[in-house]
């Protein structure tokens, strides 16, 4: 598993604290506080790097399929079978990546399955998808005071 990104991007903080030459954005949760100590450009760079990494894995899949096809008739299993692009729809809304960039990745998925999460999927993303769902929270660790877990929540 590869973990990419740089934590929470808080667009509308409830509080901003200045420490040295850095602004730290805070957002109140049900119990606890989310902290964002990165600047917008750092978040944008991390999102671009994550998108490039997805493209890298998809390219490796294509190369592997070509090698296997030259040796055998069955090349149905890509090296990377599932890629979760967590909160990528939010990254589009927040202008960390563009819809066009994400659609390009979706168009190159080959045999890999992509799961794109986040609010407000664009009509073009929905049209490009094989399956679209809408989730509703029933229970969440935040409700019990647990803060975000690296690799799961960011």
C-alpha positions as CSV (number, residue, x, y, z in Angstrom):
1,X,0.0,0.0,0.0
2,X,1.2,3.5,-0.9
3,X,0.1,6.5,1.2
4,X,0.1,9.8,-0.7
5,X,-1.1,13.3,0.0
6,X,-0.2,15.6,2.9
7,X,-3.0,15.3,5.5
8,X,-6.1,17.5,5.8
9,X,-6.6,20.5,3.5
10,X,-8.8,22.8,5.5
11,X,-10.4,25.3,3.2
12,X,-12.5,27.2,5.8
13,X,-10.8,27.0,9.2
14,X,-12.7,27.9,12.4
15,X,-9.4,29.3,13.7
16,X,-6.0,30.3,12.3
17,X,-3.0,30.4,14.6
18,X,0.2,32.1,13.7
19,X,3.4,30.2,14.7
20,X,6.7,31.7,13.7
21,X,6.2,32.3,9.9
22,X,3.5,29.7,9.5
23,X,-0.3,29.8,9.6
24,X,-1.9,26.8,11.2
25,X,-5.5,26.2,10.3
26,X,-7.8,24.5,12.8
27,X,-11.3,23.1,12.2
28,X,-13.5,21.9,15.1
29,X,-14.8,18.4,14.9
30,X,-17.5,16.7,17.0
31,X,-14.7,15.9,19.6
32,X,-11.3,17.2,18.8
33,X,-9.7,19.5,16.2
34,X,-8.3,18.8,12.7
35,X,-5.0,20.6,12.1
36,X,-3.7,21.8,8.7
37,X,-0.2,23.2,8.9
38,X,0.6,23.1,5.2
39,X,0.1,26.0,2.7
40,X,-2.2,25.6,-0.3
41,X,0.7,25.2,-2.7
42,X,2.0,22.3,-0.5
43,X,-1.4,20.6,-0.7
44,X,-1.5,21.2,-4.4
45,X,1.9,19.7,-4.9
46,X,1.1,16.6,-2.9
47,X,-2.1,16.1,-4.9
48,X,-0.2,16.4,-8.2
49,X,2.4,13.9,-6.9
50,X,-0.3,11.5,-5.9
51,X,-1.9,11.8,-9.3
52,X,1.4,11.2,-11.0
53,X,1.9,8.1,-8.8
54,X,-1.4,6.7,-9.9
55,X,-0.4,7.3,-13.6
56,X,2.9,5.5,-12.9
57,X,1.1,2.4,-11.5
58,X,-1.3,2.4,-14.4
59,X,1.6,2.6,-16.9
60,X,3.4,-0.2,-15.1
61,X,0.2,-2.3,-15.6
62,X,0.2,-1.6,-19.3
63,X,3.9,-2.6,-19.6
64,X,3.3,-5.8,-17.6
65,X,0.3,-6.8,-19.8
66,X,2.4,-6.2,-22.9
67,X,5.2,-8.5,-21.6
68,X,2.8,-11.2,-20.5
69,X,0.9,-11.0,-23.8
70,X,4.2,-11.6,-25.7
71,X,4.8,-14.8,-23.6
72,X,1.3,-16.0,-23.1
73,X,-2.3,-15.6,-24.3
74,X,-3.7,-14.6,-20.9
75,X,-2.8,-11.3,-19.5
76,X,-5.9,-10.5,-17.6
77,X,-4.4,-9.5,-14.2
78,X,-2.7,-6.1,-13.9
79,X,0.0,-5.7,-11.3
80,X,-2.1,-3.1,-9.4
81,X,-5.7,-4.3,-9.4
82,X,-7.2,-1.6,-7.1
83,X,-6.3,2.1,-6.6
84,X,-8.3,4.2,-4.2
85,X,-8.1,7.9,-5.0
86,X,-9.4,9.0,-1.7
87,X,-11.1,12.5,-1.6
88,X,-10.1,13.2,-5.2
89,X,-13.5,14.8,-5.9
90,X,-12.8,17.2,-3.1
91,X,-9.3,17.8,-4.6
92,X,-11.0,18.9,-7.8
93,X,-13.4,21.2,-6.0
94,X,-10.6,22.7,-4.0
95,X,-8.5,23.2,-7.2
96,X,-5.7,21.0,-6.1
97,X,-6.0,19.0,-9.3
98,X,-8.2,19.5,-12.4
99,X,-11.1,17.5,-13.6
100,X,-9.3,17.0,-16.9
101,X,-6.3,15.5,-15.1
102,X,-8.4,13.0,-13.2
103,X,-10.5,12.1,-16.3
104,X,-7.2,11.4,-18.1
105,X,-6.2,9.0,-15.4
106,X,-9.6,7.3,-15.4
107,X,-9.2,6.9,-19.2
108,X,-5.9,5.1,-18.8
109,X,-7.1,2.7,-16.1
110,X,-6.9,-0.4,-18.3
111,X,-7.8,-3.5,-16.3
112,X,-7.2,-1.8,-12.9
113,X,-10.2,-0.8,-10.8
114,X,-10.2,2.8,-9.6
115,X,-12.3,4.0,-6.6
116,X,-12.7,7.8,-6.5
117,X,-14.1,9.2,-3.3
118,X,-15.2,12.6,-2.1
119,X,-18.1,15.0,-2.3
120,X,-19.6,16.6,-5.4
121,X,-18.4,14.3,-8.2
122,X,-18.6,16.2,-11.4
123,X,-21.1,15.1,-14.1
124,X,-18.1,14.1,-16.4
125,X,-16.6,11.9,-13.7
126,X,-20.0,10.3,-13.1
127,X,-20.4,9.7,-16.8
128,X,-16.9,8.1,-17.0
129,X,-17.5,5.8,-14.0
130,X,-18.8,2.3,-14.2
131,X,-20.4,2.5,-10.7
132,X,-21.5,5.5,-8.7
133,X,-22.7,5.3,-5.1
134,X,-23.7,7.9,-2.4
135,X,-22.7,7.0,1.1
136,X,-24.4,8.1,4.3
137,X,-22.5,8.0,7.7
138,X,-24.1,5.8,10.2
139,X,-21.2,5.7,12.7
140,X,-17.7,7.2,12.6
141,X,-14.7,7.0,15.0
142,X,-14.8,10.9,15.1
143,X,-18.1,10.5,17.0
144,X,-16.1,8.8,19.7
145,X,-13.4,11.4,19.8
146,X,-10.9,9.5,17.6
147,X,-8.9,11.7,15.3
148,X,-7.8,10.9,11.8
149,X,-5.6,7.8,11.1
150,X,-2.8,8.2,8.6
151,X,-3.4,5.8,5.7
152,X,-7.1,5.6,6.3
153,X,-8.4,9.1,6.7
154,X,-5.6,10.9,4.9
